[in-house]
Amino acid sequence: MEKNSIFIVGMGPGREEMMTGEAVQALEQADVIVGYPVYLELLGERFCQKKLLSTPMRREKERCLLCFQEAAKGKRVALICSGDAGIYGLASLMYEIGKGYPDTELIVAAGVTAASSGAALLGAPINHDFCAVSLSDLLTPWEKIEKRLRAAAEGDFAIVLYNPSSRRRKDYLGRACDILLERMEEERACGYVENIGREGTKAVVCTLQELRNREVNMFTTVFVGNAGTEIIKGKLVTKRGYQIE
């Protein structure tokens, strides 16, 4: 018996030219596209003839179940996530729920995560060992986030901060910077990018102390350099260690 298939698609920032070829192909082949309303709007006119289904924020489980329900009808389904579906996306939840649907095959189509697309705009901030930490405590206790921030600082990683702010968490970036400042100097090179690949894209370099007092929004990705990161000609650069002189 042929299995039903669901593509779990990372759509990057949302613009087609910033999607992987695999992601575009999956969306082209789909009969039904399921996603958060904002992401569906970003797809634009090219895919508007498809059947589009959505659920609000914090209804991710229901969104995933919609995919399995549509696939059971014999439809070709694509679930879209911003960035990469396997990096703070719904790929893992789909696999968890998918245990109850043995006749459905899941296929992840890689996308461009904000760490990569944001880094490109800032220069080369994660060109050596780096880690990503989400500041959202919706699914992860803040105590664990603090522990991970301290470990990243102790290991001298370049750090990418996802979900640095929201209406409810306006002070979380400042709190995170205070934790990093326990082990990092105030002049540590940092940067942030807002609205990556969308209207109003803005890339800014600054020091860690300056970052602590900046207001950012939920569409911002923050980069904190390691001990060797420099701001070179307005770009944030984390060196690999090559000897050039």
Backbone hydrogen bonds, N-H to C=O, Kabsch-Sander energy under -0.5 kcal/mol:
donor,donor_aa,acceptor,acceptor_aa,energy
4,N,103,D,-2.4
6,I,105,E,-2.4
7,F,77,V,-2.7
8,I,107,I,-2.9
9,V,7,F,-0.7
9,V,79,L,-3.4
10,G,8,I,-0.5
10,G,109,A,-2.3
11,M,9,V,-0.7
11,M,81,C,-3.0
12,G,83,G,-2.3
14,G,11,M,-1.4
18,M,15,R,-1.7
19,M,16,E,-1.8
24,V,20,T,-2.1
25,Q,21,G,-2.4
26,A,22,E,-2.1
27,L,23,A,-2.0
28,E,24,V,-2.4
29,Q,25,Q,-1.9
30,A,26,A,-0.9
31,D,76,R,-2.9
32,V,76,R,-2.3
33,I,51,K,-2.9
34,V,78,A,-2.8
35,G,53,L,-2.2
39,Y,36,Y,-0.8
40,L,36,Y,-1.9
41,E,37,P,-2.0
42,L,38,V,-1.5
43,L,39,Y,-0.9
43,L,40,L,-0.7
44,G,41,E,-1.2
47,F,44,G,-0.7
48,C,45,E,-1.4
50,K,47,F,-1.5
51,K,31,D,-2.1
52,L,50,K,-0.6
53,L,33,I,-2.4
55,T,35,G,-0.5
59,R,56,P,-1.5
63,R,59,R,-1.8
64,C,60,E,-2.3
65,L,61,K,-2.4
66,L,62,E,-2.0
67,C,63,R,-1.2
68,F,64,C,-1.5
69,Q,65,L,-2.4
70,E,66,L,-2.5
71,A,67,C,-2.5
72,A,68,F,-1.9
73,K,69,Q,-0.5
73,K,70,E,-0.9
74,G,71,A,-2.0
75,K,70,E,-1.7
77,V,5,S,-1.1
77,V,75,K,-0.7
78,A,32,V,-2.2
79,L,7,F,-3.1
80,I,34,V,-2.8
80,I,78,A,-0.5
81,C,9,V,-2.5
83,G,12,G,-2.5
87,I,84,D,-1.9
88,Y,86,G,-0.5
91,A,85,A,-2.2
94,M,90,L,-2.4
95,Y,91,A,-2.0
96,E,92,S,-2.2
97,I,93,L,-2.8
98,G,94,M,-2.5
99,K,95,Y,-0.6
99,K,96,E,-1.0
100,G,97,I,-2.1
101,Y,98,G,-1.9
104,T,101,Y,-2.1
105,E,4,N,-4.1
105,E,103,D,-0.5
107,I,6,I,-2.5
109,A,8,I,-2.7
109,A,107,I,-0.5
110,A,108,V,-0.7
113,T,111,G,-0.8
116,S,113,T,-0.9
117,S,113,T,-2.3
118,G,114,A,-2.5
119,A,115,A,-1.2
120,A,116,S,-1.9
121,L,117,S,-1.1
122,L,118,G,-1.7
123,G,119,A,-2.0
124,A,236,L,-2.9
127,N,124,A,-0.9
131,C,158,A,-2.1
133,V,160,V,-2.7
135,L,162,Y,-2.5
144,K,141,P,-0.8
145,I,141,P,-1.6
146,E,142,W,-2.7
147,K,143,E,-1.8
148,R,144,K,-2.1
149,L,145,I,-2.4
150,R,146,E,-2.4
151,A,147,K,-2.0
152,A,148,R,-2.3
153,A,149,L,-2.3
154,E,150,R,-2.5
155,G,151,A,-2.0
156,D,153,A,-1.2
157,F,152,A,-2.1
158,A,129,D,-1.8
159,I,224,V,-3.0
160,V,131,C,-2.6
161,L,159,I,-0.5
161,L,222,V,-3.1
162,Y,133,V,-2.0
162,Y,160,V,-0.7
172,Y,169,R,-1.5
173,L,164,P,-0.6
175,R,171,D,-2.2
176,A,172,Y,-2.5
177,C,173,L,-2.6
178,D,174,G,-2.1
179,I,175,R,-1.7
180,L,176,A,-2.2
181,L,177,C,-2.6
182,E,179,I,-1.0
183,R,180,L,-1.7
184,M,180,L,-1.8
188,R,185,E,-1.8
190,C,206,C,-3.1
191,G,223,F,-2.4
192,Y,204,V,-2.4
193,V,221,T,-2.4
194,E,202,K,-2.9
195,N,219,F,-1.8
196,I,219,F,-0.5
198,R,195,N,-2.2
201,T,198,R,-1.1
202,K,194,E,-1.9
204,V,192,Y,-2.7
206,C,190,C,-2.3
208,L,188,R,-1.3
209,Q,186,E,-2.2
211,L,207,T,-2.7
212,R,208,L,-1.9
213,N,209,Q,-0.7
213,N,210,E,-1.0
214,R,211,L,-1.7
216,V,214,R,-0.6
220,T,217,N,-1.4
221,T,193,V,-2.3
222,V,161,L,-2.2
223,F,191,G,-3.4
224,V,159,I,-3.0
225,G,189,A,-2.4
225,G,223,F,-0.5
229,T,226,N,-1.6
230,E,237,V,-2.8
232,I,230,E,-0.7
232,I,235,K,-2.8
233,K,231,I,-0.5
235,K,232,I,-1.7
236,L,122,L,-2.5
237,V,230,E,-3.3
237,V,235,K,-0.6
238,T,124,A,-3.0
239,K,237,V,-0.6
244,I,242,Y,-0.7
